[in-house]
Amino acid sequence: MTFRSKIVHEISALGRRLAVFRFSTVCPLFGLALVLLLSPIARAQTVDLELVFAADGSGSIDDDELRLQREGYAAALSDSKVLAAIAAGGHGQIAVTYVEWGSPLSQHTIVDWTVIAGIDDARAFGQALRTAPRAAWGYNSISEAIAYSADLIRSNRIESDRKVIDVSGDGPQIGGRPLDLIRDSVVAEGITINALVVANRGVRSGPRGEPLDEHYRNDVIGGIGAFVVVADDERGFTRTLLGKMIREIVDRDPTGAPARRFAEREATE
C-alpha cells in the first residue's frame, strides 16, 4: 500500500468511527426526547378544573369517621350527577387529588393527581382512596393544609382555567403559620378556597368563640365565588358533599349563583 493509499484509508476509517460515534450518541438522545414528548406524564394535560380535596384527618376523627368520610368522597365523585357536570365542561375532564391533614407537620397525599373523564376514572380513584392507609396525626393546622394543597397545584403538570382547594374540617385553626397570611397568598395566585364544615363532631366554635362555620367563612375561604357549606350530621355529609362538588365543577360565574342553584337542585333530586 502506497503512502497516499494509507492516508486515504486512515481518513476513511476515521470518518466511519466519527459517524458511528455521532449515531450512537445522538440516537439515544433523540429517542429519549421522543419518549418524553409522547409520554402522558411529561406532557401537560388540560382540564376544566384542578381540585384538591383537603380532608381533615386529625386526631378528632376516629377510624370509623375517617372511613365514612373517604367513602363519602368516593361515592360523590362516582355519582352520575357529578360525572354529568364533568362531561359538560369544555374539556370534559377534571383533575383531582385527595389530601388528609392534621398537625402543622402532618399533611399527606392519599391519592395523587388523577384525571377524571368518566366512571372508570372515578371508580379507580375511589378504590385507591378506600384502601389507602391512614397517615395524618395531631391537630388542626388548616393553614399548613392550604399551603400544602397549593404546592400540589403548583407542581403538577396540569393546565386549567380554574383551581380550587376544597377544605373539610370539624375544628378551628390550631398551630402552623398564620391562617390569614397563607389564605391571602394562595388566593392571590388565582386559587379559590372553599370549605365544608362538619358540625356534629369536634370543636364547634372558632378561635374567638364564634360558630365554627363563621370561622371558616371569615378566616378560611377566599377567591372567586368562594363558599362554605355545613354538614350537620354524618348522614348529611355525603348529600352536602355531593352538592358542593357539583357546584365546584360547574361554577364558572364569579358570583357562584347559577352553580349554587344547579347544585342545590341536583343534590335533592
C-alpha positions in Angstrom: 0.0 0.0 0.0 1.4 3.4 -1.0 1.8 6.3 1.4 -1.1 8.1 -0.3 -3.3 5.0 -0.1 -2.5 4.6 3.7 -3.6 8.3 4.2 -6.8 7.8 2.3 -7.5 4.5 4.2 -6.9 6.2 7.7 -9.1 9.2 6.8 -11.9 6.9 5.7 -11.7 4.8 8.8 -11.7 7.9 11.0 -14.8 9.1 9.2 -16.6 5.9 9.8 -15.7 5.9 13.5 -16.9 9.5 13.8 -20.2 8.6 12.1 -20.7 5.7 14.4 -20.0 7.9 17.4 -22.4 10.5 16.3 -25.1 8.0 15.6 -24.6 6.1 18.9 -24.7 9.4 20.8 -27.4 11.3 19.0 -29.9 8.5 18.5 -30.4 7.6 22.2 -30.8 11.3 23.0 -33.3 11.7 20.1 -35.1 8.6 21.3 -35.3 9.9 24.9 -36.6 13.2 23.7 -39.3 11.5 21.6 -40.4 9.3 24.6 -40.6 12.4 26.8 -42.5 14.3 24.2 -45.1 11.5 23.8 -45.3 10.5 27.5 -48.6 11.5 29.2 -46.6 12.2 32.4 -44.3 14.6 30.6 -46.9 16.4 28.6 -49.1 19.0 30.4 -52.7 17.8 30.4 -55.5 20.4 30.0 -58.6 20.0 32.2 -61.5 22.2 33.2 -60.7 22.2 36.9 -57.8 21.3 39.3 -59.5 20.3 42.6 -57.7 19.4 45.8 -59.8 17.5 48.4 -58.1 18.6 51.6 -59.9 16.5 54.2 -59.4 16.6 58.0 -57.6 13.5 59.1 -56.7 14.9 62.6 -56.9 13.2 66.0 -60.6 14.4 66.4 -61.6 11.9 63.7 -61.7 8.2 64.7 -61.1 5.4 62.2 -64.8 4.8 61.6 -65.4 8.5 60.9 -62.4 8.6 58.6 -63.7 5.6 56.6 -67.1 7.2 56.3 -65.5 10.5 55.2 -63.5 8.8 52.5 -66.5 6.7 51.4 -68.4 10.0 51.0 -65.8 11.5 48.7 -65.6 8.3 46.7 -69.3 8.0 46.3 -69.8 11.6 45.4 -67.1 11.5 42.7 -68.7 8.5 41.1 -72.3 9.9 41.2 -74.0 10.3 37.8 -74.7 13.9 38.5 -71.1 14.7 39.2 -70.0 12.8 36.1 -72.6 14.7 34.0 -71.2 18.0 35.4 -67.7 17.0 34.4 -68.8 15.9 30.9 -70.5 19.3 30.4 -67.2 21.1 30.7 -65.2 22.4 27.7 -62.6 19.7 28.1 -64.9 17.1 29.6 -62.5 16.2 32.4 -61.2 17.5 35.7 -58.1 16.6 37.8 -58.5 15.7 41.5 -56.2 14.7 44.3 -57.0 13.7 47.9 -55.1 15.0 50.9 -55.5 14.4 54.6 -54.1 16.8 57.2 -53.6 17.1 60.9 -50.8 18.9 62.8 -48.5 21.6 61.3 -46.1 18.8 60.3 -48.8 16.3 59.1 -50.1 16.7 55.5 -50.3 13.7 53.3 -51.3 13.0 49.7 -53.6 9.9 50.0 -54.4 9.7 46.3 -52.2 11.5 43.7 -53.5 13.7 40.9 -55.9 11.7 38.7 -57.8 12.9 35.6 -61.5 12.1 35.9 -63.2 11.9 32.5 -65.7 9.1 33.2 -67.0 6.5 35.6 -63.9 4.2 35.2 -61.6 7.0 36.3 -63.9 7.9 39.2 -64.1 4.3 40.4 -60.4 3.8 40.3 -59.9 6.9 42.3 -62.5 5.8 44.8 -60.9 2.4 45.2 -57.5 3.9 45.8 -59.0 6.2 48.4 -60.9 3.5 50.3 -57.8 1.2 50.6 -55.1 3.7 51.4 -53.7 3.6 55.0 -54.3 6.4 57.5 -51.4 8.8 57.6 -52.3 12.1 59.3 -51.9 12.8 63.0 -52.2 15.7 65.5 -54.5 18.7 65.4 -55.7 21.1 63.2 -53.4 23.2 61.1 -55.7 24.5 58.4 -53.1 27.0 57.2 -50.5 24.3 56.5 -53.1 22.1 54.8 -53.9 25.0 52.5 -50.2 25.7 51.9 -49.5 22.0 51.1 -52.5 21.8 48.8 -51.4 24.9 46.9 -47.9 23.3 46.4 -49.6 20.3 44.8 -51.3 22.6 42.3 -48.1 24.5 41.6 -46.1 21.4 41.0 -48.4 19.2 38.8 -48.2 19.1 35.1 -51.8 20.1 34.5 -53.3 23.2 33.0 -56.7 24.6 33.7 -58.6 27.9 33.9 -59.8 27.1 37.5 -58.0 25.8 40.6 -59.8 25.0 43.8 -58.8 23.8 47.2 -61.7 22.1 49.0 -61.1 22.1 52.8 -63.2 20.0 55.1 -62.9 20.1 58.8 -64.6 19.7 62.2 -62.5 22.2 64.2 -60.7 25.6 64.1 -57.2 26.5 63.1 -54.6 25.2 65.7 -50.9 25.9 65.1 -48.9 26.5 62.0 -48.4 29.7 60.1 -51.0 32.5 60.3 -54.1 31.4 58.5 -54.9 34.7 57.0 -51.5 35.2 55.5 -51.5 31.7 53.9 -55.0 32.1 52.6 -54.4 35.5 51.1 -51.2 34.5 49.4 -52.8 31.4 47.9 -55.9 33.4 46.7 -53.6 36.0 45.2 -52.4 33.2 42.8 -55.9 32.7 41.5 -56.7 29.7 43.6 -60.1 29.5 45.2 -60.5 28.0 48.7 -63.9 26.5 49.6 -64.9 24.8 52.8 -67.1 22.1 54.2 -67.7 22.2 57.9 -68.7 19.0 59.7 -70.6 20.4 62.6 -71.6 17.3 64.6 -68.1 16.4 65.9 -65.0 18.0 67.2 -64.9 21.6 68.4 -68.0 23.6 67.5 -66.6 27.1 67.8 -63.9 29.2 66.2 -60.8 30.7 68.0 -62.8 33.8 69.1 -65.9 31.8 70.3 -67.8 32.3 67.1 -69.7 29.5 65.4 -67.4 27.2 63.5 -68.9 27.9 60.1 -68.4 31.6 60.7 -64.7 30.9 61.5 -64.4 29.1 58.2 -66.3 31.8 56.3 -64.2 34.6 57.7 -60.8 33.0 58.0 -60.5 30.0 55.7 -62.3 30.5 52.4 -61.3 33.0 49.7 -61.2 33.7 46.0 -63.7 34.0 43.2 -67.1 32.5 44.2 -65.7 31.0 47.4 -68.3 29.5 49.7 -68.9 27.4 52.9 -71.3 24.5 53.3 -72.2 22.8 56.6 -72.9 19.1 57.2 -74.9 18.8 60.4 -74.5 15.0 60.7 -72.8 12.0 59.2 -75.9 11.1 57.2 -76.0 14.5 55.6 -72.3 14.5 54.9 -72.4 12.7 51.5 -75.5 14.7 50.4 -73.8 18.0 51.3 -70.6 16.9 49.7 -72.4 15.9 46.5 -74.0 19.4 46.1 -70.7 21.1 46.9 -68.7 19.0 44.4 -71.3 19.7 41.6 -71.2 23.4 42.4 -67.4 23.5 42.3 -67.3 21.7 38.9 -69.9 23.8 37.2 -69.1 27.2 38.9 -67.9 29.4 36.1 -69.7 32.5 37.2 -67.8 34.9 39.6 -70.8 35.1 42.0 -71.4 31.4 42.1 -75.1 31.9 42.0 -76.0 29.8 38.9 -73.8 27.0 40.1 -75.3 27.2 43.6 -78.9 26.9 42.2 -77.9 24.0 39.9 -76.0 22.1 42.7 -78.9 22.5 45.2 -81.4 21.2 42.6 -79.3 18.3 41.6 -78.4 17.2 45.1 -82.0 17.0 46.2 -83.4 15.2 43.1 
